[in-house]
Amino acid sequence: MGQVTSLFLMKVLDAFDGCIDNKDVLDTAGLTSEKPVDPSYMIPSAVYYAAFAKLAKADKHGWTLPLRTGASMRCADYGAFGLAWKSANNLLGSFERAERYARVLTNVASYQVEITPRGAFMHLHRDGERHLGMRLSNEATLASIHTISREVTTESFIPVEVHFKHPAPALITDHQAYFGCPVFFNSDRDALLVAFDTLEAPNVLGDDSLSAFFDTHLEAELSKYAGDSSVEQRIKIYVSRNLSEGIPTISAVADHLCMSSRTLQRRLKDSGLTYQRLVDESRRRLAENLLHQTNYSLNEIAFMAGFSDQSAFTRAFKRWAGQTPRSFRISPKLPSP
């Protein structure tokens, strides 16, 4: 069954301007207004689409409801996805991370970055019938990307073009004003086209607590190996530093160590090591430290340890430690074997 994060429905309700009992909408989705929004709590996509369509029809300016919903989004709302987005070096990095981490928000949509001579398309892929609820959801998603891109970049964020596969609403002036660029409906894609200079401008929003943790963690790792410049330890430090970008390839590590991939593989083999083993050791130590030293959610720790979702992280951690991450977090701190 298709699912989306409950965060999306709560944001639509917050942006809604009309006369519908929110409680009825929340009850249908199995939600309550009393509990804080949890991005990891999923609801059926069909329920979300139906609610979005119902609310748009009852809204005083329903054609702008997805734009208002998108405008309300902030990185902090998205949990692990938002952490991935804002901690990238630039918008291209944010877009590429979205390709990987979209699964924490939904299993009915994905992102794809396509490099072209004019810039990069940030594609939204969503299968299924293009009924009103899905069309509104697609508009809200691209509007959200626009908003959180503006939040993190040091440059003014104005796309080159915006594309939607579905027909245009009765009025498109609000869409053009919101995105600040030409907006094409009945297109062959749902996407933002962004210029290279915008993509490559540095992001301004870091996560101070995350940066502080990594600085402390890496300094602690370095202090353990003071005077030890072995390839093994240099690999572990490099991998730990870059896990939130995804597991570094062995060729990237080799470049960092100023040697060829073949030379690095031979040196590891001569030492009775494998690259995968060193990656696993780096991920485990980082995850254990995050679990005991921070209050990050398991979803966020999964991201920082290089996993695409929490379930994959839990399976790996149980293999490493013989217990779940949640059990490890509440257990007394013991050194890794």
SERO-4910 file (N, C-alpha, C, O; in steps of 0.05 Angstrom, whole numbers):
BEGIN
 pado doro    nc1    nc2    nc3   cac1   cac2   cac3    cc1    cc2    cc3    oc1    oc2    oc3
  Met    A     17    -24      0      0      0      0     17     25      0     37     26     14
  Gly    A     10     45    -16     25     70    -17     22     85      9      1     86     21
  Gln    A     44     98     18     44    113     43     59    139     39     78    141     23
  Val    A     51    159     55     65    185     56     67    193     85     51    183    102
  Thr    A     85    210     91     88    220    118     63    236    126     53    252    111
  Ser    A     55    232    151     32    248    162     38    278    163     20    294    164
  Leu    A     64    285    162     72    313    162     58    328    140     49    351    143
  Phe    A     56    316    116     44    329     93     15    337     98      7    360     92
  Leu    A     -1    319    109    -29    325    114    -31    347    135    -48    365    132
  Met    A    -15    346    156    -17    366    177    -10    394    165    -22    414    174
  Lys    A      9    395    147     16    420    134     -7    431    117    -12    455    116
  Val    A    -20    413    102    -43    421     86    -65    433    104    -76    454     98
  Leu    A    -70    419    126    -90    429    145    -83    456    156   -100    474    159
  Asp    A    -58    460    162    -49    486    173    -53    509    153    -59    531    160
  Ala    A    -49    502    127    -52    523    106    -80    527     97    -86    547     83
  Phe    A    -98    509    104   -126    509     94   -141    533    104   -139    541    128
  Asp    A   -156    546     86   -173    569     93   -201    564     84   -209    571     62
  Gly    A   -217    551    102   -244    544     94   -259    533    118   -250    535    141
  Cys    A   -282    521    113   -299    511    135   -302    481    133   -323    471    123
  Ile    A   -283    467    143   -284    438    146   -274    431    173   -254    443    183
  Asp    A   -286    412    186   -278    403    213   -251    387    210   -251    365    199
  Asn    A   -230    399    220   -204    386    219   -205    358    232   -191    340    223
  Lys    A   -220    355    253   -221    330    267   -230    307    249   -219    285    251
  Asp    A   -250    313    232   -259    292    214   -237    283    195   -233    259    190
  Val    A   -221    302    185   -199    296    167   -178    280    182   -167    260    172
  Leu    A   -172    288    206   -151    275    222   -160    246    229   -144    228    228
  Asp    A   -185    244    237   -196    217    244   -193    198    221   -186    174    225
  Thr    A   -199    207    197   -197    190    173   -169    180    169   -164    157    160
  Ala    A   -149    196    176   -121    189    173   -109    176    198    -86    168    198
  Gly    A   -126    173    219   -116    161    244    -98    179    260    -80    170    274
  Leu    A   -103    205    257    -86    225    271   -102    241    291   -127    241    290
  Thr    A    -88    254    309   -101    273    328    -85    299    328    -61    299    321
  Ser    A    -99    320    335    -85    346    336    -69    350    361    -53    368    363
  Glu    A    -73    332    381    -59    335    407    -30    327    405    -13    338    419
  Lys    A    -24    307    389      3    296    388     21    313    369     11    324    349
  Pro    A     46    316    376     64    331    358     68    316    332     65    292    331
  Val    A     73    331    311     76    319    284    102    302    284    123    311    291
  Asp    A     99    277    275    121    259    273    125    251    243    108    236    233
  Pro    A    146    262    230    149    256    201    151    226    195    146    218    173
  Ser    A    160    210    215    163    182    210    137    166    211    136    143    203
  Tyr    A    115    179    220     89    166    222     76    168    195     70    190    185
  Met    A     70    145    182     60    145    155     30    140    154     19    127    172
  Ile    A     17    151    133    -11    147    129    -15    137    100      2    142     83
  Pro    A    -37    124     94    -42    115     66    -42    139     47    -54    159     52
  Ser    A    -29    136     24    -28    157      5    -56    164     -6    -62    187    -11
  Ala    A    -73    144     -9   -100    149    -19   -115    167      0   -131    184     -9
  Val    A   -111    163     26   -125    180     46   -114    209     44   -130    228     45
  Tyr    A    -88    212     40    -76    238     37    -87    252     12    -95    276     14
  Tyr    A    -87    239    -10    -96    251    -35   -126    259    -33   -133    281    -41
  Ala    A   -142    242    -21   -171    248    -19   -175    272     -1   -192    289     -7
  Ala    A   -160    274     21   -163    296     39   -153    322     26   -166    343     29
  Phe    A   -131    321     11   -121    344     -3   -142    355    -22   -147    379    -23
  Ala    A   -154    337    -38   -174    345    -57   -198    357    -43   -209    378    -52
  Lys    A   -207    345    -22   -231    355     -7   -225    383      4   -242    401      2
  Leu    A   -202    387     15   -195    412     27   -192    434      6   -200    457     10
  Ala    A   -180    427    -17   -177    447    -38   -204    456    -49   -207    480    -55
  Lys    A   -223    438    -51   -249    445    -61   -264    464    -42   -280    480    -50
  Ala    A   -258    461    -16   -272    477      4   -256    502     11   -267    520     26
  Asp    A   -232    505      2   -215    528      8   -224    552     -8   -233    550    -31
  Lys    A   -222    576      4   -230    600    -10   -215    606    -35   -226    617    -54
  His    A   -190    598    -36   -173    600    -60   -158    574    -64   -134    572    -62
  Gly    A   -174    553    -70   -164    526    -70   -141    521    -88   -124    504    -83
  Trp    A   -139    536   -111   -117    531   -129    -90    540   -118    -70    532   -129
  Thr    A    -90    556    -97    -65    564    -84    -59    547    -59    -38    552    -47
  Leu    A    -76    529    -51    -71    513    -27    -45    498    -28    -30    498     -8
  Pro    A    -38    485    -51    -11    472    -51     12    491    -49     33    484    -38
  Leu    A      8    515    -60     30    535    -58     33    544    -29     56    547    -19
  Arg    A     11    549    -15     12    557     13     23    535     30     38    540     50
  Thr    A     16    510     23     27    488     38     57    486     35     72    483     54
  Gly    A     66    488     10     95    488      4    110    510     18    132    507     27
  Ala    A     97    534     18    110    557     30    114    554     60    132    568     72
  Ser    A     99    537     73    100    534    102    122    514    110    129    513    134
  Met    A    133    500     91    153    479     98    180    491    107    188    511     96
  Arg    A    192    477    126    220    484    134    236    459    137    224    437    142
  Cys    A    261    461    134    278    436    137    273    422    163    272    397    163
  Ala    A    270    437    184    267    425    210    241    408    212    240    390    229
  Asp    A    222    413    194    197    397    195    201    369    185    186    351    193
  Tyr    A    222    364    169    224    339    155    240    318    169    244    296    159
  Gly    A    250    323    193    266    303    207    291    296    192    306    314    185
  Ala    A    297    270    188    322    261    176    325    273    148    347    280    140
  Phe    A    303    274    133    304    285    106    314    314    107    331    322     91
  Gly    A    303    330    125    311    358    127    340    361    136    354    379    127
  Leu    A    348    343    154    376    344    163    395    338    139    416    351    136
  Ala    A    387    319    123    403    312     99    404    336     80    425    342     69
  Trp    A    381    349     76    379    371     57    397    394     66    412    404     49
  Lys    A    394    403     90    408    427     98    438    423    105    453    443    105
  Ser    A    446    398    110    474    395    116    492    389     92    516    384     95
  Ala    A    480    389     68    496    387     43    511    412     39    504    434     49
  Asn    A    532    410     23    549    434     18    536    455      0    540    479      3
  Asn    A    519    445    -19    506    464    -37    479    451    -46    473    429    -38
  Leu    A    464    465    -62    438    455    -70    439    430    -87    422    413    -85
  Leu    A    460    428   -103    463    403   -118    466    380    -99    454    359   -104
  Gly    A    481    384    -78    484    363    -58    457    357    -44    451    334    -38
  Ser    A    441    378    -38    415    375    -26    397    358    -45    383    340    -36
  Phe    A    397    365    -70    380    351    -90    388    322    -91    371    304    -92
  Glu    A    415    317    -92    424    289    -94    418    273    -69    412    249    -71
  Arg    A    418    286    -46    410    272    -22    381    265    -22    372    245    -11
  Ala    A    365    283    -34    336    278    -35    331    253    -51    312    238    -45
  Glu    A    347    248    -72    344    223    -87    345    199    -69    330    179    -71
  Arg    A    363    200    -50    369    178    -32    350    175     -9    342    153     -1
  Tyr    A    342    198      2    327    197     28    297    202     25    283    203     45
  Ala    A    287    204      0    258    207     -3    242    185     10    219    189     17
  Arg    A    254    162     12    239    139     23    231    143     52    212    130     61
  Val    A    244    161     66    235    166     94    209    182     95    197    184    116
  Leu    A    201    194     72    177    210     72    154    196     57    130    201     64
  Thr    A    160    179     38    139    166     22    151    143      7    175    142      1
  Asn    A    133    124      0    141    102    -18    127    104    -45    127     85    -61
  Val    A    113    127    -50     99    130    -75    111    152    -93    101    158   -114
  Ala    A    133    163    -84    146    184   -100    177    182    -96    187    172    -76
  Ser    A    191    192   -116    220    192   -115    230    216   -131    215    229   -145
  Tyr    A    255    223   -127    268    246   -140    290    236   -158    302    215   -153
  Gln    A    296    251   -178    318    245   -196    331    272   -205    317    290   -214
  Val    A    357    273   -203    371    297   -213    382    290   -241    396    271   -245
  Glu    A    375    307   -260    384    304   -288    400    328   -296    390    350   -296
  Ile    A    426    324   -302    443    346   -310    439    350   -340    441    332   -356
  Thr    A    434    375   -348    431    383   -376    449    407   -381    459    419   -362
  Pro    A    452    415   -407    468    439   -412    457    464   -400    472    483   -396
  Arg    A    431    465   -394    419    489   -383    418    489   -353    410    509   -341
  Gly    A    427    468   -340    425    466   -311    417    438   -303    421    419   -319
  Ala    A    405    435   -280    396    409   -271    366    409   -266    355    427   -254
  Phe    A    353    388   -277    325    383   -270    323    368   -244    336    347   -241
  Met    A    307    378   -226    300    362   -202    273    350   -208    252    363   -205
  His    A    273    325   -216    249    311   -224    234    299   -200    247    289   -181
  Leu    A    208    302   -200    191    287   -181    177    265   -197    163    271   -217
  His    A    181    240   -189    168    218   -202    147    206   -183    152    200   -160
  Arg    A    122    205   -193    100    194   -177     82    179   -196     70    191   -214
  Asp    A     79    153   -192     62    137   -210     33    137   -201     27    143   -177
  Gly    A     15    131   -219    -13    129   -212    -31    149   -227    -21    165   -243
  Glu    A    -57    146   -223    -76    163   -237    -73    192   -228    -70    198   -204
  Arg    A    -73    210   -247    -69    239   -241    -95    252   -234   -104    271   -247
  His    A   -107    242   -212   -131    255   -202   -124    281   -187   -100    287   -184
  Leu    A   -144    295   -178   -139    321   -166   -120    319   -142   -103    336   -139
  Gly    A   -124    300   -125   -107    298   -101    -78    295   -108    -60    307    -95
  Met    A    -72    278   -128    -44    274   -136    -33    300   -149    -10    307   -144
  Arg    A    -49    313   -165    -40    337   -178    -33    359   -157    -12    372   -159
  Leu    A    -50    361   -138    -45    381   -116    -20    373   -100     -4    391    -93
  Ser    A    -17    347    -95      6    338    -81     32    344    -96     52    352    -84
  Asn    A     32    340   -122     55    346   -138     62    375   -138     86    383   -136
  Glu    A     42    392   -139     47    421   -138     59    429   -110     77    445   -108
  Ala    A     47    417    -89     57    423    -62     86    413    -59    102    427    -45
  Thr    A     93    390    -71    120    380    -68    140    398    -81    160    405    -69
  Leu    A    135    407   -106    153    425   -119    154    452   -105    175    465   -105
  Ala    A    131    461    -95    131    486    -80    148    483    -54    161    502    -46
  Ser    A    147    460    -42    163    455    -18    193    455    -24    209    467    -10
  Ile    A    200    442    -46    228    442    -55    238    471    -59    260    478    -52
  His    A    221    487    -72    227    515    -76    232    529    -49    251    544    -46
  Thr    A    215    524    -30    217    538     -4    242    530     11    256    547     21
  Ile    A    247    504     13    271    495     29    297    500     14    318    501     27
  Ser    A    295    504    -12    319    512    -27    326    541    -20    349    548    -15
  Arg    A    305    558    -19    309    586    -11    319    587     18    335    605     25
  Glu    A    311    569     34    319    569     63    349    564     66    361    576     84
  Val    A    360    547     49    388    538     55    409    552     38    432    554     46
  Thr    A    402    561     14    423    572     -4    431    600      4    415    615     15
  Thr    A    456    607     -2    466    634      3    459    653    -20    462    677    -17
  Glu    A    449    642    -42    442    658    -65    411    660    -66    397    645    -53
  Ser    A    402    680    -82    373    682    -87    364    658   -103    376    652   -124
  Phe    A    344    644    -94    336    620   -108    312    626   -126    290    631   -117
  Ile    A    317    625   -152    296    628   -172    301    607   -194    321    608   -208
  Pro    A    283    587   -197    287    567   -217    287    580   -245    277    602   -249
  Val    A    297    565   -265    296    574   -292    268    568   -303    256    585   -317
  Glu    A    257    545   -296    230    537   -305    218    518   -285    233    505   -269
  Val    A    192    516   -284    178    496   -269    158    481   -288    145    494   -304
  His    A    157    455   -285    141    438   -303    122    421   -287    129    410   -266
  Phe    A     97    419   -297     78    400   -286     65    384   -309     60    395   -330
  Lys    A     61    358   -305     49    342   -325     19    347   -328      8    343   -350
  His    A      6    356   -307    -23    358   -308    -32    385   -320    -16    403   -322
  Pro    A    -58    387   -327    -68    412   -339    -67    435   -319    -66    431   -295
  Ala    A    -66    459   -329    -65    483   -312    -91    488   -298   -113    482   -309
  Pro    A    -90    499   -274   -115    508   -261   -126    532   -276   -114    542   -295
  Ala    A   -149    542   -267   -162    564   -281   -144    589   -281   -143    604   -301
  Leu    A   -129    593   -260   -110    616   -258    -82    605   -252    -78    588   -236
  Ile    A    -62    615   -267    -35    607   -262    -17    630   -253      7    627   -249
  Thr    A    -29    654   -251    -13    677   -243      0    674   -215     22    683   -210
  Asp    A    -15    660   -197     -4    655   -170     19    636   -171     39    640   -157
  His    A     18    616   -189     40    598   -192     65    612   -203     87    608   -194
  Gln    A     61    629   -223     83    644   -234     95    663   -214    120    666   -213
  Ala    A     78    676   -198     89    694   -177    104    679   -156    124    688   -146
  Tyr    A     93    655   -148    106    640   -127    134    630   -135    153    634   -121
  Phe    A    136    618   -159    161    607   -168    180    628   -180    204    625   -181
  Gly    A    168    651   -189    185    672   -200    197    666   -227    217    678   -234
  Cys    A    184    648   -242    196    639   -268    173    628   -285    150    625   -275
  Pro    A    178    622   -310    157    609   -326    149    583   -315    165    567   -306
  Val    A    122    578   -314    111    552   -304     96    539   -327     77    551   -339
  Phe    A    103    515   -334     92    501   -357     74    478   -347     84    460   -332
  Phe    A     49    478   -355     31    455   -350     28    438   -375     37    446   -396
  Asn    A     16    414   -371     15    395   -394     42    389   -404     46    385   -428
  Ser    A     62    389   -387     90    383   -394     94    353   -395     77    337   -388
  Asp    A    119    346   -402    126    317   -402    139    309   -376    150    287   -374
  Arg    A    139    327   -356    153    322   -331    142    339   -308    129    359   -313
  Asp    A    146    329   -284    142    346   -260    170    352   -249    183    335   -239
  Ala    A    178    377   -252    206    383   -245    211    413   -243    196    429   -253
  Leu    A    233    419   -228    244    445   -228    270    445   -244    286    426   -241
  Leu    A    275    465   -261    300    468   -275    316    490   -260    306    512   -258
  Val    A    340    484   -251    355    503   -235    383    507   -248    395    488   -257
  Ala    A    391    532   -250    416    539   -263    440    529   -246    438    526   -222
  Phe    A    463    525   -260    486    514   -246    497    533   -225    505    525   -204
  Asp    A    497    560   -231    508    578   -211    491    578   -185    502    581   -163
  Thr    A    465    573   -188    448    570   -164    454    544   -149    455    543   -125
  Leu    A    457    523   -165    462    496   -153    489    495   -138    491    482   -118
  Glu    A    508    510   -148    535    508   -137    541    528   -115    563    527   -103
  Ala    A    523    547   -110    527    566    -88    526    551    -61    510    532    -58
  Pro    A    544    558    -43    544    543    -17    518    546     -1    505    567     -2
  Asn    A    511    525     13    488    527     31    496    541     57    519    539     66
  Val    A    478    557     67    484    573     91    476    559    117    488    563    138
  Leu    A    457    541    115    447    528    140    462    503    146    460    483    131
  Gly    A    477    503    167    489    479    177    473    470    202    455    484    210
  Asp    A    480    448    213    468    439    238    490    441    259    508    424    260
  Asp    A    489    461    276    510    466    295    515    443    313    538    435    318
  Ser    A    494    430    323    498    408    341    509    384    326    525    369    337
  Leu    A    501    380    301    512    358    285    541    363    280    558    345    283
  Ser    A    548    388    272    576    394    266    593    391    291    615    380    290
  Ala    A    582    400    314    597    397    339    602    367    346    624    360    355
  Phe    A    581    351    342    584    323    347    606    311    330    623    296    339
  Phe    A    604    316    304    624    304    285    652    314    292    671    298    291
  Asp    A    655    340    299    681    349    306    692    334    331    715    325    331
  Thr    A    674    331    351    683    317    375    689    288    370    709    277    379
  His    A    671    275    354    674    247    348    700    242    333    715    224    339
  Leu    A    705    259    312    729    254    296    754    261    311    775    247    308
  Glu    A    753    281    328    777    287    345    783    264    364    806    257    368
  Ala    A    761    252    375    765    229    392    777    206    377    795    192    387
  Glu    A    768    202    353    778    180    337    808    185    330    825    167    331
  Leu    A    814    210    323    841    217    316    860    214    340    883    205    337
  Ser    A    850    221    364    867    220    388    875    191    394    896    186    406
  Lys    A    857    172    387    863    144    393    886    134    376    900    115    383
  Tyr    A    890    147    354    910    137    335    932    158    331    944    160    309
  Ala    A    937    173    352    958    194    350    984    180    342    993    161    354
  Gly    A    995    191    321   1021    180    312   1017    155    294   1036    145    282
  Asp    A    992    146    291    987    123    274    974    132    248    951    141    248
  Ser    A    990    131    227    980    141    201    973    118    183    975    120    158
  Ser    A    966     95    195    960     71    179    937     77    159    919     93    165
  Val    A    938     63    137    917     65    117    890     58    130    870     71    124
  Glu    A    889     38    147    864     29    160    851     52    175    827     56    172
  Gln    A    866     66    192    854     87    208    847    111    191    827    125    196
  Arg    A    863    117    171    857    140    153    831    135    138    816    153    133
  Ile    A    827    110    130    802    103    116    779    106    135    758    118    127
  Lys    A    781     96    159    759     98    178    751    127    184    727    134    185
  Ile    A    771    145    187    765    173    192    751    186    168    732    201    171
  Tyr    A    762    180    144    750    191    120    721    182    116    703    197    110
  Val    A    717    156    120    690    145    117    671    157    138    649    165    130
  Ser    A    679    159    163    662    171    184    654    199    177    632    207    181
  Arg    A    673    214    166    668    242    159    648    245    137    634    266    135
  Asn    A    646    225    120    630    228     95    606    210     94    592    210     73
  Leu    A    599    196    115    577    176    114    550    189    108    534    177     94
  Ser    A    546    213    118    520    226    113    515    232     84    493    238     75
  Glu    A    537    233     68    534    236     39    529    210     25    525    210      1
  Gly    A    529    188     40    528    161     28    555    148     31    575    162     36
  Ile    A    557    122     30    582    108     34    602    116     12    596    113    -12
  Pro    A    625    127     19    644    135     -2    653    110    -18    656     88     -7
  Thr    A    657    114    -44    668     92    -60    697     88    -54    711    106    -44
  Ile    A    707     64    -59    735     59    -54    753     77    -71    775     83    -64
  Ser    A    743     84    -95    759    102   -112    761    130   -100    781    143   -103
  Ala    A    739    139    -87    740    165    -74    759    165    -50    774    184    -46
  Val    A    760    143    -36    779    140    -13    807    139    -24    825    152    -13
  Ala    A    811    124    -46    838    123    -58    848    150    -67    871    158    -62
  Asp    A    830    166    -79    837    193    -87    845    210    -63    864    225    -64
  His    A    830    207    -41    835    222    -17    863    215     -6    877    232      5
  Leu    A    870    189     -8    896    180      2    919    182    -19    941    174    -14
  Cys    A    912    194    -42    932    199    -63    944    173    -73    969    171    -76
  Met    A    928    154    -79    937    129    -90    915    118   -109    893    128   -108
  Ser    A    922     99   -125    902     87   -143    885     67   -128    892     57   -106
  Ser    A    861     62   -138    843     42   -126    857     15   -124    854      0   -104
  Arg    A    871      7   -145    885    -19   -146    905    -21   -123    908    -41   -110
  Thr    A    920      1   -119    941      1    -98    928     -1    -71    937    -16    -54
  Leu    A    906     14    -67    892     13    -41    881    -15    -36    884    -26    -14
  Gln    A    869    -28    -55    858    -54    -52    880    -75    -46    876    -93    -30
  Arg    A    903    -71    -59    926    -90    -53    936    -86    -25    942   -106    -11
  Arg    A    938    -61    -16    948    -56     11    928    -67     32    937    -78     53
  Leu    A    903    -65     27    883    -76     46    885   -107     46    884   -119     67
  Lys    A    888   -118     23    890   -147     21    915   -157     36    914   -177     50
  Asp    A    937   -143     33    962   -151     46    959   -149     76    973   -163     91
  Ser    A    941   -132     86    936   -129    115    914   -147    125    907   -146    148
  Gly    A    903   -163    107    881   -181    115    855   -166    120    838   -175    135
  Leu    A    851   -144    106    827   -127    110    811   -125     84    821   -131     62
  Thr    A    786   -118     87    769   -111     64    758    -83     69    755    -74     91
  Tyr    A    752    -70     47    740    -43     49    713    -44     63    707    -27     79
  Gln    A    697    -65     57    670    -67     69    673    -70     99    656    -59    114
  Arg    A    692    -85    109    696    -88    138    702    -61    151    691    -55    172
  Leu    A    719    -45    138    726    -19    150    702     -1    150    698     15    169
  Val    A    686     -2    129    662     14    128    643      6    150    632     24    164
  Asp    A    639    -20    154    621    -29    175    631    -21    202    615    -13    219
  Glu    A    657    -22    207    668    -14    233    663     16    237    657     24    259
  Ser    A    667     32    216    663     61    219    634     67    224    628     84    241
  Arg    A    616     54    210    588     59    214    579     51    242    563     65    255
  Arg    A    589     28    251    581     19    278    590     38    299    574     45    317
  Arg    A    615     46    298    625     63    319    611     90    319    604    101    340
  Leu    A    606    101    295    592    126    293    564    124    304    555    141    319
  Ala    A    550    102    296    522     98    306    521     95    336    504    106    349
  Glu    A    540     80    348    540     76    376    544    102    391    531    108    411
  Asn    A    563    118    381    568    144    394    544    162    391    537    177    410
  Leu    A    531    162    368    507    179    365    484    170    383    470    187    395
  Leu    A    481    144    387    460    133    404    464    141    433    445    147    447
  His    A    489    140    442    495    145    470    500    175    476    497    183    499
  Gln    A    509    190    456    518    218    462    499    239    452    503    263    457
  Thr    A    478    232    436    460    252    426    431    244    430    425    221    437
  Asn    A    413    262    424    384    257    426    372    254    398    347    256    395
  Tyr    A    388    251    377    377    248    351    359    224    349    364    204    363
  Ser    A    339    226    332    321    203    329    335    180    314    356    185    302
  Leu    A    324    156    316    336    134    302    336    138    272    355    130    258
  Asn    A    316    152    262    315    158    233    339    176    225    352    172    205
  Glu    A    344    196    242    366    215    236    393    201    239    411    206    224
  Ile    A    396    184    259    421    169    263    426    150    239    448    147    230
  Ala    A    404    138    229    407    121    206    418    137    182    437    128    169
  Phe    A    408    161    178    419    179    157    448    185    161    464    183    143
  Met    A    456    193    186    483    201    191    503    178    189    527    182    184
  Ala    A    493    153    192    510    130    190    509    118    161    520     97    156
  Gly    A    496    132    143    497    125    115    476    105    106    480     92     86
  Phe    A    454    103    121    432     84    113    410    100    100    404    123    107
  Ser    A    396     86     81    374    100     67    349    100     83    331    117     78
  Asp    A    346     83    103    322     83    120    328     70    147    348     56    150
  Gln    A    310     73    165    314     63    193    314     33    194    328     21    210
  Ser    A    297     20    178    296     -9    179    322    -22    171    331    -42    183
  Ala    A    335    -11    150    361    -22    141    382    -17    163    399    -35    168
  Phe    A    381      6    177    399     11    199    395     -8    222    414    -19    233
  Thr    A    370    -13    229    364    -32    251    374    -60    245    386    -73    262
  Arg    A    370    -69    220    380    -96    213    410    -98    215    421   -117    226
  Ala    A    424    -77    206    453    -77    207    463    -76    236    482    -89    243
  Phe    A    450    -59    252    459    -55    279    455    -81    295    471    -88    312
  Lys    A    433    -95    291    428   -120    305    450   -140    297    458   -157    313
  Arg    A    458   -139    272    480   -157    264    506   -150    278    521   -168    285
  Trp    A    511   -124    281    536   -116    294    536   -120    324    555   -132    335
  Ala    A    514   -112    337    514   -110    366    496   -131    380    497   -133    404
  Gly    A    481   -146    364    464   -166    376    439   -155    390    426   -169    405
  Gln    A    433   -130    386    409   -117    397    401    -94    379    416    -85    362
  Thr    A    377    -84    384    367    -62    367    380    -36    376    390    -34    398
  Pro    A    380    -16    358    391     10    366    376     22    390    389     34    407
  Arg    A    350     17    392    334     28    414    343     15    441    346     29    461
  Ser    A    348    -11    440    357    -25    465    385    -16    472    391    -12    496
  Phe    A    402    -12    452    429     -3    457    429     25    470    445     30    488
  Arg    A    411     42    460    411     69    470    405     71    500    416     88    514
  Ile    A    388     53    510    381     54    539    399     37    556    396     36    580
  Ser    A    418     23    543    436      6    559    460     21    568    466     42    557
  Pro    A    474     12    589    498     26    598    518     27    576    520      9    560
  Lys    A    534     49    575    553     52    553    577     33    558    590     34    579
  Leu    A    582     17    538    606     -1    539    622      3    514    611     10    493
  Pro    A    648      0    515    664      4    491    659    -17    471    652    -40    478
  Ser    A    661    -10    445    658    -30    424    680    -51    425    702    -44    432
  Pro    A    674    -76    419    694    -97    419    714    -92    396    733   -108    393
***
